[in-house]
Amino acid sequence: MQIKNPTIRKYKISYGVKFLAVFLAGSLLSACAQGISAKTPMNATVDLTVDKTSFNESEDVILHVVITNPNSDSVKILKWFTPVDGLERSLFNVLLNGEPLPYLGKMVKRAPPTEQDYITLLAGESIASDVNLSEHYAFSVSDQYEVTYDVASLQLFMEQEIMQLSDGRLTSNTLNVFIKGRPAPAP
């Protein structure tokens, strides 16, 4: 069937081109969505626990930190942002009445990381460390403190994995602990 009216012909051609464009765009978006869902962003989880929720002035404030890889593939985490070798920078947000306590521990300056600076956590694997917070923060006031493990860096995860990771951040649950005031830790 031939269309004799040029206006109707333009309309049908225009409509056909738009339909094809919408169809192709929908197919492309569907393919992209399937590709994204097949590559779920990876990350690690951090869980903080304490043996007790109240510490007197002579007790060390010991936190148990467990970093877990819940993914089906391995994850490489920059060990400087873990407490595996002790604290070499602030890894925690410690709040008193909503105000952050300053970190008093050592701060290590480093060259850019190499592959040897990363810890590999296999699928489902965890690493655990204990941290004595009273060596790194001044709990001078007797009160309730909020503690969260919270680190962020573009180098947190191995570079070739960064496109698969949800972000360069590790954050834990928040602990609420009562700590009796004590002198600041020695530098």
Secondary structure as GFF3:
##gff-version 3
##sequence-region A 1 187
A	DSSP	alpha_helix	6	38	.	.	.	ID=ss1
A	DSSP	beta_strand	45	49	.	.	.	ID=ss2
A	DSSP	beta_strand	54	55	.	.	.	ID=ss3
A	DSSP	beta_strand	62	68	.	.	.	ID=ss4
A	DSSP	beta_strand	75	78	.	.	.	ID=ss5
A	DSSP	three_ten_helix	79	81	.	.	.	ID=ss6
A	DSSP	beta_strand	92	96	.	.	.	ID=ss7
A	DSSP	beta_strand	99	100	.	.	.	ID=ss8
A	DSSP	three_ten_helix	115	117	.	.	.	ID=ss9
A	DSSP	beta_strand	118	121	.	.	.	ID=ss10
A	DSSP	beta_strand	126	132	.	.	.	ID=ss11
A	DSSP	three_ten_helix	133	135	.	.	.	ID=ss12
A	DSSP	beta_strand	143	152	.	.	.	ID=ss13
A	DSSP	three_ten_helix	159	164	.	.	.	ID=ss14
A	DSSP	beta_strand	169	179	.	.	.	ID=ss15
###
